[in-house]
């Protein structure tokens, strides 16, 4: 991993399950799992030519610029399918 985790993994590994507050997470019942679908997005590595100023702008927004570009392309694709 290139990113340094800010999570206190030692403290978490020493924590008991009973000490974790899950009050804001609803229990999943059998009905949830009957209707659940596993969807794994498959991403393809591509070479894409983008104007340098556009790429600089996306990168200036911080980490995740490729994901943001993908979301915009997906939104455009979905709008054209209507």
Buried (B, 14 or more C-beta within 10 A) or exposed (E): EEEEEEEEEEEEEEEEEEEEEEEEEEEEEEEEEEEEEEEEEEEEEEEEEEEEEEBEEBEEEEEEBEEEBEEEEEEEEEEEEE
